Amino acid sequence: MAKKNPLIRPLVHDLHAYVPGEQPKIKGLIKLNTNENPYPPSPRVLAAVQSAVDGRLRLYPNPTAAELREKLAKFHGCGAENILVGNGSDEVLALAVRGCVDPAPNTSYLFNSASAWRVVVQYFSPSYSLYPVLADIHGARKNALALNPDFSLPDLKELKRGRNWNFNAALSLITTPNAPSGRGYATADLDKLCEAQQGVVVLDEAYVDFATENALLLALKHPNVLVARTFSKAYSLCFQRVGYLVGHADLIAALHKIRDSYNVNGLGQVAAEATLDDLKYYRANFQKIIATRDWLARELTGLGFDVLPSQTNFLLVRPPRFPAAQWLQKLRARKILVRWFSPPELKDFLRITIGTPEDAAALAAAARKIAAAR
């Protein structure tokens, strides 16, 4: 065991950091492992960013992303006071943890003590693997509850009957649609869960633009609900890192207090504002991705894959014949990169980002050859 450096907090020394998807440097590789949009930002967005590369680079950006918040408020039918913009949705998720959860004073902290609920971050599993990392960084208590075997949400009545879900938790994080399963959740079911929860609920809608419904109105209905959105997945701005929260003005004002000053770079603000001015372009791309997703699901099903229903820009599939980890390597050997996860509930699956129709065809052709190999 490595000797601990006394200059580093024990919490940080023992921390298991978030592991992002591989960013390879291989020419000709079809990259289907990190759920990036296969289509570029709109020409209007590119032009806006290029025109902003001028003398403004020496100046600080707007500290609260005021113009972007105004445009988002108009888009969502709320006020700018209901929106906080961050450096990707990862930052706003971290702000929710910092602003709503107390660090646990020690490992023996009791759940039945008067203020135990204040230290709990909970989430369903499997979901976004950053959630436990954010809790650990903050020194909070984690409460992970397994989803149903088909990755659906447990019924509210079942949760109340004694499953290990804490209705008094300081913060509950729910990925909807879920990642990495791709399963969508009904807004009506989320509404009931949010209403039953005493603490803050964050509905993480990173993939919602590819789904049939969204829960944005719940953030405006319930004083304890925040909805997290991002410009990365659907709007092709991963490089710029722009995400935001929508919620009750009191919650948003509190999180503004702990937000880093100038936390969103100026070019990111320009790009996001221009994106909202060209939604027709992006909505056409959503439909192309959904059509490719449905085509690929049919092709892989025909090859013997167990393909889970998806409301996202990726598919979670159980491949035939070989273990999923072997499929990962066999596809990589054919210059196609997908994602494999080692936890027991996921180890039999691959997650495949929906690329262009050409990417999907190449993946299907490779899968056909692998499945037929003796």
C-alpha positions in Angstrom: 0.0 0.0 0.0 1.4 3.4 -1.0 2.4 5.6 1.9 0.0 8.5 2.4 1.4 12.0 1.9 0.5 14.0 5.1 0.1 17.1 2.9 -2.9 15.6 1.2 -6.3 15.2 3.0 -7.0 11.5 3.7 -10.4 11.9 1.9 -8.6 12.9 -1.3 -5.8 10.3 -1.0 -8.4 7.5 -0.8 -10.6 8.9 -3.5 -11.4 6.9 -6.6 -11.6 9.5 -9.3 -14.2 9.5 -12.1 -12.9 7.6 -15.2 -14.0 9.4 -18.5 -14.4 7.5 -21.7 -11.2 6.8 -23.7 -10.1 9.6 -26.1 -7.9 7.6 -28.4 -5.5 9.0 -31.0 -6.0 6.4 -33.7 -6.5 7.4 -37.3 -9.5 6.1 -39.0 -11.2 5.0 -35.8 -15.0 5.1 -35.6 -15.5 6.5 -32.1 -18.7 5.3 -30.5 -17.8 5.3 -26.8 -18.5 8.8 -25.3 -22.0 9.7 -26.6 -20.8 12.7 -28.7 -23.1 14.0 -31.4 -21.8 12.9 -34.8 -23.0 16.1 -36.4 -21.1 19.4 -36.1 -22.6 22.6 -34.6 -24.7 24.6 -37.0 -22.9 26.9 -39.4 -24.5 29.9 -37.6 -22.9 28.7 -34.3 -19.5 28.2 -35.9 -19.7 31.7 -37.4 -20.7 33.3 -34.1 -17.8 31.7 -32.3 -15.3 32.6 -35.0 -16.4 36.2 -35.0 -16.0 36.4 -31.3 -12.3 35.4 -31.5 -11.1 39.0 -31.4 -10.1 41.6 -28.8 -12.7 40.4 -26.4 -10.4 37.5 -25.5 -8.5 39.8 -23.1 -11.7 40.6 -21.2 -13.6 38.6 -18.6 -16.9 37.0 -19.8 -20.2 37.9 -18.3 -19.9 36.5 -14.8 -23.5 35.1 -14.6 -24.0 34.3 -18.3 -26.8 36.8 -18.2 -27.7 36.9 -21.9 -27.6 33.1 -22.2 -29.8 32.8 -19.1 -32.3 35.2 -20.6 -32.5 33.2 -23.8 -32.8 29.9 -21.8 -35.6 31.5 -19.7 -37.5 32.4 -22.9 -36.9 28.9 -24.3 -38.2 27.2 -21.1 -41.0 29.7 -20.2 -39.5 30.8 -16.9 -37.5 33.6 -15.5 -33.7 34.1 -15.6 -33.7 33.8 -11.8 -34.7 30.2 -12.3 -31.5 29.3 -14.3 -27.9 28.8 -13.4 -25.3 28.2 -16.1 -22.2 26.2 -15.4 -19.0 24.7 -16.9 -20.9 21.7 -18.3 -23.6 19.9 -16.4 -20.8 18.2 -14.3 -20.2 21.6 -12.6 -23.8 22.3 -11.8 -24.2 18.8 -10.4 -21.2 19.4 -8.2 -22.7 22.8 -7.1 -25.9 20.9 -6.1 -23.9 18.6 -3.9 -21.9 21.5 -2.3 -25.0 23.7 -1.8 -27.5 21.1 -0.5 -25.5 18.5 1.4 -23.4 18.7 4.6 -20.2 16.7 4.8 -20.6 13.8 7.2 -18.5 14.6 10.4 -17.2 11.0 10.6 -17.8 7.5 9.4 -20.0 6.6 12.4 -22.6 9.2 11.6 -26.0 7.6 12.3 -28.8 7.8 9.8 -31.3 8.0 12.7 -29.8 11.1 14.3 -31.7 14.3 14.1 -29.8 15.8 11.2 -28.5 12.6 9.5 -30.6 13.4 6.3 -28.4 16.4 5.7 -25.3 14.4 4.8 -26.9 11.9 2.3 -26.4 11.9 -1.4 -28.4 9.1 -3.1 -28.9 7.8 -6.6 -30.1 4.8 -8.4 -27.6 2.3 -9.8 -26.4 1.9 -12.4 -26.5 5.5 -13.4 -23.9 8.3 -14.1 -20.7 7.1 -12.4 -19.8 10.7 -11.5 -22.5 10.8 -8.7 -20.6 8.7 -6.1 -17.4 10.6 -6.9 -19.1 13.9 -6.2 -20.4 12.6 -2.9 -16.9 11.2 -2.0 -15.2 14.5 -2.8 -17.7 16.3 -0.5 -17.3 13.8 2.3 -21.1 13.0 2.1 -22.8 9.7 2.8 -23.7 7.7 -0.3 -26.9 5.8 -0.7 -27.1 3.8 -3.9 -30.3 1.8 -4.7 -30.3 -0.8 -7.5 -32.7 -0.2 -10.3 -35.0 -3.1 -11.3 -33.3 -5.8 -13.4 -34.6 -4.2 -16.6 -33.2 -0.9 -15.4 -36.7 0.6 -14.8 -37.4 2.7 -11.7 -38.7 0.9 -8.7 -42.4 1.6 -8.0 -43.0 4.4 -5.4 -45.1 2.0 -3.3 -42.3 -0.5 -3.3 -39.8 2.2 -2.3 -42.1 3.1 0.6 -42.4 -0.5 1.7 -38.9 -0.6 2.9 -36.4 -0.7 0.0 -33.3 1.2 0.9 -34.4 4.6 -0.4 -34.2 7.6 1.9 -37.1 10.0 1.4 -35.3 12.4 3.7 -32.0 12.4 1.8 -30.5 15.9 1.4 -29.9 15.3 -2.4 -31.3 12.7 -4.8 -29.8 12.4 -8.3 -31.8 10.7 -11.0 -30.6 10.3 -14.5 -33.6 10.6 -16.9 -33.4 9.1 -19.5 -31.0 6.8 -17.7 -27.4 6.3 -18.6 -26.0 3.8 -19.3 -29.2 1.9 -19.9 -30.8 4.4 -22.2 -34.2 3.7 -20.6 -36.7 6.6 -20.4 -38.8 7.3 -17.4 -42.3 8.6 -17.4 -42.7 12.2 -16.1 -45.7 11.1 -14.1 -43.6 8.6 -12.2 -40.9 11.2 -11.6 -43.5 13.7 -10.4 -44.7 11.3 -7.7 -41.1 10.5 -6.6 -40.2 14.2 -6.4 -43.4 15.0 -4.4 -42.5 12.3 -1.9 -38.9 13.5 -1.5 -38.2 15.9 1.4 -34.7 17.0 0.2 -33.6 18.3 -3.2 -34.0 16.2 -6.3 -31.9 16.7 -9.4 -33.3 15.3 -12.6 -30.3 14.9 -14.8 -31.7 15.3 -18.4 -28.4 15.2 -20.3 -30.0 13.0 -23.1 -33.6 14.3 -23.0 -33.6 15.7 -26.5 -33.6 12.2 -27.9 -36.5 11.1 -25.6 -40.3 11.2 -26.1 -41.0 13.3 -23.0 -39.1 15.5 -20.5 -39.6 16.6 -16.9 -38.6 20.2 -17.1 -41.9 21.4 -15.8 -41.3 19.6 -12.5 -38.5 22.0 -11.8 -41.0 24.9 -12.0 -43.7 23.0 -10.1 -41.8 21.7 -7.1 -39.6 24.0 -4.9 -37.2 21.1 -4.2 -36.6 20.0 -7.8 -33.7 21.0 -10.1 -33.4 19.9 -13.7 -29.9 19.6 -15.2 -29.4 20.1 -18.9 -26.3 20.3 -21.1 -25.3 21.7 -24.6 -22.9 18.7 -25.0 -24.9 15.7 -26.1 -27.6 17.0 -28.4 -26.1 20.4 -29.3 -22.6 19.3 -30.3 -20.8 21.6 -27.9 -18.8 19.1 -25.8 -15.7 21.2 -26.5 -17.2 24.3 -25.0 -18.5 22.8 -21.7 -21.9 24.6 -21.1 -24.6 23.1 -18.9 -27.3 24.6 -16.7 -29.9 24.0 -13.9 -33.5 25.1 -13.9 -35.3 25.3 -10.6 -36.9 27.4 -7.9 -35.4 30.9 -7.6 -34.4 30.2 -3.9 -32.4 27.2 -4.9 -30.8 28.9 -7.9 -29.8 32.0 -5.8 -28.2 29.8 -3.2 -26.1 27.9 -5.8 -25.1 31.2 -7.4 -23.4 32.1 -4.0 -21.0 29.2 -4.3 -20.5 29.2 -8.1 -17.0 30.1 -9.2 -16.7 33.6 -10.6 -16.6 33.7 -14.4 -17.3 30.0 -14.4 -18.5 29.8 -18.0 -16.0 30.9 -20.7 -17.1 33.6 -23.1 -16.8 31.6 -26.3 -19.0 28.9 -24.7 -21.6 31.5 -23.9 -21.5 32.8 -27.5 -21.9 29.3 -28.9 -24.8 28.4 -26.6 -26.6 31.6 -27.4 -26.2 31.1 -31.1 -27.4 27.5 -30.7 -30.7 28.7 -29.2 -31.1 30.9 -32.3 -30.9 27.9 -34.7 -32.9 25.1 -33.0 -34.4 24.0 -36.4 -30.9 22.7 -37.4 -30.5 20.8 -34.2 -34.0 19.3 -34.2 -33.4 17.9 -37.6 -30.2 16.3 -36.3 -32.1 14.8 -33.4 -34.4 13.1 -35.8 -31.5 11.7 -37.8 -29.9 10.3 -34.7 -33.2 8.7 -33.6 -33.7 7.1 -37.0 -30.2 5.7 -37.0 -30.6 4.5 -33.4 -33.8 2.6 -34.4 -32.1 1.2 -37.6 -29.1 0.0 -35.6 -31.3 -1.6 -32.9 -33.1 -3.6 -35.6 -29.9 -4.7 -37.2 -28.2 -5.8 -34.0 -31.4 -7.6 -32.8 -31.3 -9.5 -36.1 -27.7 -10.6 -35.3 -28.7 -12.0 -31.9 -28.0 -9.0 -29.7 -30.3 -8.3 -26.8 -30.9 -4.6 -27.4 -32.5 -2.5 -24.6 -35.0 0.1 -25.4 -33.4 3.5 -25.7 -34.5 7.1 -25.3 -31.0 8.5 -25.7 -28.2 8.8 -28.4 -26.8 5.4 -27.5 -27.8 1.7 -27.1 -27.0 -0.7 -24.3 -26.8 -4.2 -25.8 -25.9 -7.7 -24.6 -23.9 -9.3 -27.5 -24.2 -13.0 -28.5 -21.5 -15.8 -28.5 -18.7 -14.0 -26.8 -18.5 -12.0 -23.5 -19.0 -8.3 -23.9 -15.3 -7.6 -22.9 -14.2 -9.7 -25.8 -16.6 -8.0 -28.2 -15.0 -4.7 -27.1 -11.6 -5.9 -28.2 -12.8 -7.6 -31.4 -14.6 -4.4 -32.5 -11.5 -2.3 -31.5 -9.4 -4.5 -33.7 -11.7 -3.4 -36.6 -11.2 0.2 -35.6 -14.6 0.6 -33.9 -14.5 1.8 -30.3 -17.5 1.3 -28.0 -17.8 1.3 -24.2 -17.7 -1.6 -21.7 -18.3 -1.3 -18.0 -16.9 -3.8 -15.4 -19.6 -3.6 -12.6 -21.5 -6.9 -12.3 -24.8 -5.5 -13.4 -23.2 -4.1 -16.6 -20.3 -6.4 -17.5 -22.4 -8.4 -20.0 -23.3 -5.3 -22.0 -21.7 -2.8 -24.4 -22.8 0.8 -24.7 -22.8 2.0 -28.3 -23.0 5.7 -29.2 -25.2 6.5 -32.2 -23.0 7.9 -34.9 -23.8 8.7 -38.5 -25.6 6.2 -40.7 -22.3 5.3 -42.2 -20.8 4.6 -38.7 -23.8 2.5 -37.8 -23.5 0.5 -41.0 -19.8 -0.1 -40.4 -20.6 -1.3 -36.8 -23.3 -3.6 -38.1 -21.0 -5.1 -40.7 -18.3 -5.7 -38.2 -20.7 -7.3 -35.7 -22.0 -9.5 -38.5 -18.5 -10.8 -39.2 -17.6 -11.3 -35.5 -20.9 -13.1 -34.8 -20.3 -15.4 -37.8 -16.6 -16.2 -37.0 -15.8 -19.8 -36.1 
